[in-house]
Amino acid sequence: MSDPKELIFQQDTWIRKTRRIPVNGDVLVKVGDSVRPETVVARGIVVNPEIRKVIVYGQLGIDPGDLEKYMLKDDGDEVKKDEVIAIHRSFFGRSTRVCRSPVDGTIEAVSGSSGSVLIRGKPIPVEAKAHIPGKVVEIVAGEGAIIECRGTFMHGVFGIGGETTGELAIPVSRSNDDLTSELISGEHKGKIIIGGSSATVDALRKAVNTGVNGIVVGGVGQRDLTDFLGYEIGLGITGKEEVGLTLIITERFGTHPMDERIFDLLRSSEGKRASIDGSTQIRTRILRPEIILPT
């Protein structure tokens, strides 16, 4: 995997972040409001893409064309997981077969031709948080807002995991020190750890078990990353991984000391809160992981 180093580093600058949900919903802030990273800017509901096909006629032992006779639910009805949606009694009620919903959701369609029912999963609530502290400078009607703050902004070269925030903690002494599991302790819970030249797979695993929010480090071995994830990373967009923390590398894969300017700046900000996002477009590098240090 190619990972050329292109240092993007802006200090004491205005930073704007557009925070929006993917559907029309409720915007919960107004222009001029002060927000914190955890402030919810907008909320909405999106349609669940999951649809389950339930072969009802097979479970009831009936002809597919007779399905509607035995249905207890109609199109559009809400159902709960394990709720009975159809029933067939035979032999004067002495034998009963039932079909239950496999999920919480809504009856999408009842098909007499196939003897099946389509159930769409429950609508999914979504929200957009501010991610950075600052002020609301513009509203995106029905979707969210634009937040502005002053601070330092820098890009990494690769990351996994989405947005998170936390106080910076630096358990290494120099930019070429490795971040090992022995350097991580309970005091790092909820924080963002700054490493040196690399993070071992044991360090990554201990950080997850300790409750560390994120790690920023010079490099990480590709084999260590694969072992940590449990699979080899593809060429799509990262950021949706649910591995327990956000990881950003600032240099390249392998063992590489962190750029001294980045390391010194992060060290000078130890104890202050940062906002990071590991999302990366690997193939084109259009989307790069971000580290934001609000003033």
N, C-alpha and C positions, 0 to 999 in steps of 0.2 A: 504494500500500500504506500503510495507516495504521500509525503508529508513535508513539503518545503516550508521553511520558516519565514514568515513575513510579519515582522513586528509592527503591530498597530497599537499605539500608545498615546493617549491624549490626556494631559493632566490639567486640572483646574479649568474645566470646560463645562458648557451647558449640555446636559444629557436629556434627551426626550425619548419616552417610551410610549408607544401606542398600545393600549390595553383594551382588548375587545373580545367579545364572545362570538361564536360562529353563526348565531341566529339572532333575530330580533328578540329583545328581552327588555329588562328593566335596568336603566342606568341609575345607580344609587348615589352618585356624586354630582356636584355642580362646579362650574368654573370658579376658581378662587379657593376651593376647599383644600386644606392641608391633609395629606394622606401619609400613612405608614406602609411599609411593604406588605403587611397582611391585610390592609384595607380592601374590602370587596368593592370593586368599581362597578361591576354589572353582573346580573344573573339572568339565566334563561333556561329553556328546556329544549333539548334536541330529540329528534325521533331516533329510537333505538334501531340500529341496522340489523340486529339479530332477529331472525324469523325461524321458528321451529315448526317443522312439519310433523304432525301427529297422525299416524295411521290408525284412525279410530276403528274402522270396520274390522280390522284384524284383531284388535283387542276385545271387541264386543262379539265377534263371531257372527257378523251380519253381512248382508249384501251391501256393497258400496252405495247403490242407489237408494237404499232405505235409511241412509244416515240421519236425515233430518228428523225422522220419527223418534230417534233416541237421544237427540241433542238436548241438553239442559241450558245451553248458552247459545246466543245468536251473534251475528257479526257486530262488532263494536263493543261487546260486553267485556268488562274487566274480569280477570281471573287471578287467583292466587296459586302459587305452586302447590301441587298435590290436591287442588280442589277438583271435585268430580265435574266433568264437563259433558259426559254422556253416560247413559246407563241402559242396560239391556236385561230385562227380567224374563225368564222362561220357565217352563214347567210349573205354571200357576204360581209364579213368584218364589219357587223353591230354589231356583238357580239365578244368581245375579252376577253380571259382569259389569265392571265400571272402567271408564277411561279418565285418567286424571291429567291435569295440566302439568307439564314438566317445569314450567317457569311462571313467575309473576309476569303478567302482561295483559294484552288485549287480543280478543279474537279478531283476526284479520280477514279470514274467509272460511266458509264451510262449503266443501266441495262434494256434491253428491256423485259426481262422475268418478272421482278417485277415492271416495270414502274417507277423506282426510280433512284435517283442520289445520290452518296456519295460525300460529300465535306469535305476535310480535312482542318482544320484550318491553318492559316498562320504559317510558320516556326517561331520558338521562338528564339530570340537572347539571348545568355547567355554570361556572363563574370565572370571572377575571379579577385577579388581585392586582394591586398597584405595582408590586414587586420592588419598587424603589420608594424611598421617602421623598416627598416634594409637594408640589402644588398642581392642581388640575388647571391646565391652560386652555383646554378645548374639549368639547363633548362630541363624540361620534354618535349621532342620533340612533337610539335603539340598540346600540352595540357596545359602547364603552366610552373611553376618554383618553386624552393624551396627558401624561404626567411629565413634569419637568423638574429637574434638580441640578445642582452644580456638584461636580466631583471629578473623579478620574475614571477613565474608561479604557479598557484594554481587551484585546482579542487573544484567545489561545489558538492552537492549531487543530485541536481535536477534543471532543468531550462526549460523555454519555450522561444520561439523566437530565431532567428538566430544571426548572427554576427552583432556587432555594436561597435562603438568606441565613446569616449567622455571624457571630463575632469571629474575627480572625485569630487563630492561634498558631504559633510557629514553634514546634518542638525541635526543629533542627537548628544548628548553629550557622551553617554556611550553605551557599547555593549549590554546592556540589555534594552535600550530604544525602545519603539515601534515607527515605522515610520507611522505617521498619516497624514491626508490630510492637516492639518494646517501647517505642516512643509515644504510643497512644494509650491514654488512660481514661478513666471515668470523667475527668475534668474537661474532656473534649466533647462531651455529649452536647449536641445542638450547635456545635461550632463548625467553622470552615477551617480545615487544617492546611497550612502551607508547607509543602515539602521542599526538597532540594532537587537532586538529579533524577530520582526515580522513586516509585512506590512499589513495594513488593506485593505479591498476591496475598501474603499473610497479613500485611498491613491493611490492604483493602478490606479483607474479610473481618479483621478485628475492628476496623472503623465502623463497618455496618453493625456489628454486634454491640458496639459501644454507643451507637446512636449519633455518630458524626453526620452532619448535614452534607458536607462536601469536602473535596480534596483538590487543591491546585498544586501541581508538581511539574518539574521540567519534562520528565518522560515516564513511560511505562513500557515494559516489554510486551510485545504482541502476544506471546505465549501466556504471560501472566494475565493479560486482559481477557484472553479467551478462557482461561481457567476460571477467572472471576465471574465472567458472564455465563459460562456454561455452553457457549457457542461462539463461532467466529463471526465477527462483526461484518455486515454486508456493505454494499456501496450506496445505500439509501440515506435517509435522514435519521440521525440519532436524536435522542432527547426523550423518547418515550419509554426507555428502559426502566423497569421497576426492580432496581437492584439494591435500593436502600440508601443510596447517596448519589450526589453528582460529582463526577470526576472530570477535571480539565487538565490537559497537558499544554504547556506553553512553548515547548521546543519541538520535539519529534519523538517518535517511538524509539524505545531503548533507554539507555542511561545517558542523560544529557543535563548538565548543570543548568539551572534556571538562569536566564539573562539577569545579570547583576542589577540592572536598572529596575526590573520588575521585582526581584527579590528584595532589594533595599526599600522600595516603595511599600511593598506589602508588609515588610518587617516594621516600617515606621507607622503602619496603621494597625499594628497588633492590638487587639482589644476593641477595635471599632467594628461596626457592623458592615458587612459587604453583601452584595446581591450578585449571584452567579447563575449562569444558564449554560448547560453543556451541549445544547442542540447544535448539530453540525451537519452540513450537507457535504458528505465525504467526497463525492465524485468531482463536483465543480468548485468547492470551497466558497460558494456564494454565501452560505450561512456558516458563521464561525462562532464558537463558544465565547461567552462574554463574562468579564469580571468588572463590576462597577463598585467603586468606592465613593459613596456620597460624602460631600464635605460636611 
